[in-house]
């Protein structure tokens, strides 16, 4: 059920599971509350909040250079601007693939391909994410080694990550950071844990996909090579 909902552009697969559990979905007039229910999108009538969903044939993949001051959500209860406010002329609904904090800028992918969204954001695929950060103070060798070993944050230890000094600026450090996870405000928390608070943070790459001169607040469609690259990253690995 959640797979068909995601493919139809309702929301991400995980969010669709929540919607089902909330009792907002009907199949042929009957309320369904258990994710995993088997349905046939060609025969069964599926309703979400009273609206019949239709299968989407055309998939949309967008790359956005998110500015600071926008939340990575479809809507906000406090009325703050969302990343969807930056997308003009899009035919069809798209949803963020992963998140960027309100005060973090940079590369964000949006799509109506719920299945791909689910796979990209699933921890097991470990797609690397690269950030350029301006942080307080001068980074030392011990700080870089701490990133490589993993850092204790709250109730977990981060997976090994990379930090490389780009240059020093007025007593602070500009660094490139590569992580394979995507926990809430993870880069900021990691830097804070080693005594270097983040002043400015920008995601520059997801895997090998970069912004390539895309200006802040602007977007473009992913090309076929980029879409193929993402699908390859989440494809089942063949056994040797």
C-alpha positions as CSV (number, residue, x, y, z in Angstrom):
1,X,0.0,0.0,0.0
2,X,2.6,2.6,1.1
3,X,4.7,1.8,-2.0
4,X,1.8,2.6,-4.4
5,X,0.9,5.7,-2.4
6,X,4.5,6.9,-2.7
7,X,4.7,6.1,-6.4
8,X,1.5,8.2,-6.8
9,X,3.1,11.2,-5.2
10,X,1.2,11.3,-1.9
11,X,4.3,11.6,0.2
12,X,7.6,9.7,0.9
13,X,7.2,6.0,1.7
14,X,7.8,6.5,5.4
15,X,5.3,9.4,5.6
16,X,2.8,7.2,3.8
17,X,3.2,4.5,6.4
18,X,2.3,7.2,9.1
19,X,-0.7,8.3,7.0
20,X,-2.0,4.7,6.9
21,X,-1.5,4.2,10.6
22,X,-3.5,7.4,11.3
23,X,-6.5,5.8,9.5
24,X,-6.6,8.3,6.7
25,X,-6.6,5.7,3.9
26,X,-9.5,3.7,2.4
27,X,-9.4,0.9,-0.1
28,X,-12.7,0.2,-1.8
29,X,-14.4,2.2,0.9
30,X,-12.8,0.3,3.8
31,X,-10.4,2.1,6.2
32,X,-6.9,0.5,6.2
33,X,-4.6,1.1,9.2
34,X,-1.9,-1.5,8.6
35,X,1.1,-0.7,6.3
36,X,1.9,-3.5,4.0
37,X,-1.7,-4.2,2.9
38,X,-1.6,-5.7,-0.6
39,X,-3.6,-3.7,-3.2
40,X,-3.9,-3.6,-7.0
41,X,-3.6,0.0,-8.3
42,X,-5.3,-1.0,-11.5
43,X,-8.4,-2.4,-9.8
44,X,-8.7,-1.1,-6.3
45,X,-10.0,2.4,-5.4
46,X,-7.5,4.0,-3.0
47,X,-8.5,7.2,-1.1
48,X,-6.3,9.4,1.0
49,X,-8.3,11.9,3.1
50,X,-11.2,11.3,0.8
51,X,-9.3,12.0,-2.4
52,X,-8.8,9.2,-4.9
53,X,-5.2,8.8,-5.8
54,X,-4.0,8.1,-9.3
55,X,-0.8,6.4,-10.4
56,X,1.8,8.9,-11.7
57,X,3.5,7.8,-14.9
58,X,5.9,10.8,-15.3
59,X,8.6,11.0,-12.7
60,X,10.0,14.4,-11.7
61,X,13.6,14.8,-10.3
62,X,14.7,18.3,-9.3
63,X,17.9,19.7,-7.8
64,X,17.5,22.9,-5.7
65,X,20.1,25.2,-4.2
66,X,18.3,25.9,-1.0
67,X,18.9,29.2,0.7
68,X,19.0,29.8,4.4
69,X,15.5,30.6,5.8
70,X,13.5,27.9,4.2
71,X,12.3,24.7,5.8
72,X,12.5,21.3,4.0
73,X,8.9,20.5,4.2
74,X,5.7,20.6,2.2
75,X,4.1,23.0,4.6
76,X,4.8,24.6,8.0
77,X,2.5,25.0,10.9
78,X,4.2,28.3,11.8
79,X,3.8,29.8,8.4
80,X,7.5,29.8,7.5
81,X,8.5,29.6,3.9
82,X,9.2,26.1,2.6
83,X,11.4,24.8,-0.2
84,X,8.3,24.3,-2.4
85,X,7.8,28.1,-2.4
86,X,10.9,28.3,-4.6
87,X,9.6,25.9,-7.3
88,X,7.6,27.7,-10.0
89,X,6.2,26.0,-13.1
90,X,6.4,22.5,-11.8
91,X,3.6,20.3,-13.1
92,X,2.8,17.8,-10.4
93,X,3.7,17.5,-6.7
94,X,7.2,16.8,-5.5
95,X,8.6,16.1,-2.1
96,X,12.0,16.6,-0.5
97,X,14.4,13.7,-0.6
98,X,15.9,14.0,2.9
99,X,16.2,17.2,4.7
100,X,18.3,20.4,5.2
101,X,18.0,22.5,8.4
102,X,16.3,25.9,8.3
103,X,19.7,27.6,8.7
104,X,21.6,25.3,6.3
105,X,21.8,26.0,2.6
106,X,22.8,24.0,-0.5
107,X,21.9,21.0,-2.5
108,X,18.5,19.4,-2.0
109,X,16.8,16.9,-4.3
110,X,13.0,16.8,-4.7
111,X,11.0,14.2,-6.5
112,X,7.6,12.5,-6.9
113,X,9.4,9.1,-7.2
114,X,8.5,7.8,-3.7
115,X,10.3,4.5,-4.1
116,X,13.6,6.1,-5.0
117,X,13.1,8.7,-2.2
118,X,12.7,5.9,0.3
119,X,15.8,4.0,-0.9
120,X,18.0,7.1,-1.0
121,X,17.1,8.1,2.5
122,X,17.4,4.6,3.9
123,X,20.5,4.3,6.1
124,X,21.7,1.0,4.6
125,X,22.6,2.7,1.3
126,X,25.1,5.1,2.9
127,X,25.2,7.6,0.1
128,X,27.9,10.2,1.0
129,X,26.9,13.8,1.5
130,X,29.5,16.6,1.3
131,X,29.3,19.9,3.2
132,X,31.4,23.1,3.1
133,X,31.4,24.6,6.6
134,X,32.8,27.7,8.2
135,X,33.5,26.8,11.8
136,X,34.9,28.6,14.8
137,X,38.5,28.2,15.7
138,X,41.4,26.4,13.9
139,X,40.9,22.7,13.3
140,X,43.7,20.5,14.5
141,X,44.9,17.0,13.6
142,X,43.1,15.6,16.7
143,X,39.8,17.0,15.4
144,X,40.2,15.4,12.0
145,X,41.0,12.1,13.7
146,X,37.9,12.3,15.9
147,X,35.8,12.6,12.8
148,X,37.4,9.5,11.3
149,X,36.8,7.4,14.4
150,X,33.2,8.5,15.0
151,X,32.0,11.0,17.6
152,X,29.6,10.4,20.5
153,X,26.6,12.6,20.2
154,X,23.7,12.3,22.6
155,X,22.7,8.6,22.6
156,X,24.7,7.4,19.6
157,X,28.2,7.4,18.0
158,X,28.4,8.7,14.4
159,X,29.8,6.5,11.6
160,X,33.3,7.4,10.5
161,X,33.4,10.7,8.6
162,X,35.9,12.9,6.9
163,X,37.0,16.4,7.5
164,X,39.5,18.3,5.3
165,X,40.7,21.8,6.0
166,X,40.2,24.1,2.9
167,X,41.8,27.1,4.5
168,X,41.8,29.3,7.6
169,X,40.0,32.6,7.7
170,X,40.3,35.2,10.4
171,X,41.0,32.6,13.1
172,X,38.3,30.3,11.9
173,X,38.3,27.3,9.6
174,X,36.7,26.5,6.3
175,X,36.4,22.7,6.0
176,X,34.9,20.1,3.7
177,X,33.0,17.4,5.6
178,X,31.8,14.1,4.2
179,X,29.2,11.9,6.1
180,X,27.2,8.9,5.1
181,X,24.4,9.4,7.6
182,X,21.7,12.0,7.8
183,X,20.6,12.4,11.4
184,X,19.0,15.6,12.6
185,X,21.6,18.5,12.6
186,X,24.4,15.9,12.6
187,X,27.2,18.0,11.1
188,X,26.5,20.8,13.5
189,X,26.5,18.5,16.5
190,X,29.7,16.8,15.4
191,X,31.5,20.1,15.0
192,X,30.1,21.3,18.4
193,X,31.3,18.1,20.1
194,X,34.9,18.8,19.1
195,X,34.7,22.5,20.2
196,X,34.1,24.1,16.8
197,X,30.6,25.6,16.5
198,X,29.3,26.0,12.9
199,X,29.0,29.5,11.7
200,X,27.8,28.7,8.2
201,X,26.9,25.3,6.5
202,X,26.2,24.4,2.9
203,X,25.7,21.0,1.4
204,X,27.6,20.9,-1.9
205,X,27.2,17.3,-3.1
206,X,25.0,14.2,-2.7
207,X,27.2,11.3,-3.9
208,X,28.8,12.7,-7.1
209,X,25.9,15.1,-7.9
210,X,26.9,18.7,-7.3
211,X,25.4,22.2,-7.7
212,X,27.6,23.1,-10.7
213,X,27.1,26.9,-10.4
214,X,23.4,26.8,-9.6
215,X,22.6,30.0,-7.8
216,X,21.0,30.1,-4.4
217,X,17.2,29.8,-4.6
218,X,17.3,28.4,-8.1
219,X,16.5,24.9,-9.3
220,X,16.9,22.6,-12.4
221,X,15.8,19.2,-13.4
222,X,18.3,16.3,-12.9
223,X,19.6,15.0,-16.2
224,X,19.4,11.4,-17.3
225,X,23.0,10.6,-16.2
226,X,22.3,12.0,-12.7
227,X,19.0,10.1,-12.3
228,X,20.8,6.9,-13.5
229,X,23.6,7.5,-11.0
230,X,21.1,7.8,-8.1
231,X,19.2,4.6,-9.1
232,X,22.5,2.8,-9.4
233,X,23.5,3.8,-5.8
234,X,20.3,2.2,-4.4
235,X,20.2,-0.9,-6.7
236,X,20.6,-4.3,-5.1
237,X,24.3,-5.3,-5.2
238,X,25.0,-8.4,-7.3
239,X,26.7,-11.2,-5.5
240,X,30.1,-12.2,-6.9
